[in-house]
Amino acid sequence: MQDEYPNKSIEFVRTIAEGNLVALHTHQTWPSDQEYVTMDFFRFDENGKIVEHWDAMQEIPDESANGNLMY
């Protein structure tokens, strides 16, 4: 994605690792100024290679319907 969207920025909010599992909670800003909250989950094999990846992504709305923030 870095080649396709060189002006995209990612802020790592939280990183959690346990055994061969890693979770990343990020705030992404895309070149069009769209902002997203994302979660990525990885499972690594015994050689440190990613063998499984799951993610969830939600655009941050301009206004919150319930007044709560995304973080």
N, C-alpha and C positions, 0 to 999 in steps of 0.2 A: 504494500500500500504506500510505502514511502516514495516509490518512484511515481506512482499515479497521483498522489496527493502530497507533494513536497511541503506545502504550507500548513498541513494539518498538525495540530499540537495535541499531545497527550500528557495529562498530569496524573501521576499515580497517587491515588488517595490512600489506598490500603494495599498491602501485599501480605498474604498469609501462605505459609508453606508448612506442610506436615508430611514427612515421608516422601513418597513420589508424587504428591499432589500439591499444586500451587493455584491460588486464587488471586486475581488482580481486580481491584475496584478502581476505575479510572474516570476522569472527566476529559472528554474529547471535544476539541473545537475544530470544525472543518473549515476549509477555505471560504465557504459561503457564509461563515459566521454562525452556522448551526451548531448547537452544543448538545452533547449527549452524555448520559451516565451509562457506563458499561461495566459488565462483569465478565471476566474470562476465567475459565477453569481448565487446567491442564493436568494430564497424567503423563509421567515420564517412565521410560523403561530403564533397565539396569545400566544402559550406556549413556543415559542422560538425554535421549532423543524423545521428542514429543510423540506419544502414540495415541493420544486422545485430546480433543479440544471441544469445549462447549462455551457458548457465549450468550449474553443477553444485552440488548441495547435499547435505550429509551431516550427519545428527544426530550430535552428540558423545555417545558412550555414557557411562553412569555409570562403567563399569569397562572397561578395555582388556584384550582377550583376550591380547595379546602384550606388554603393559607399555609400549608406545610411546604417546607423546602425539600429539595431532592437529596440533601446531605444532612 
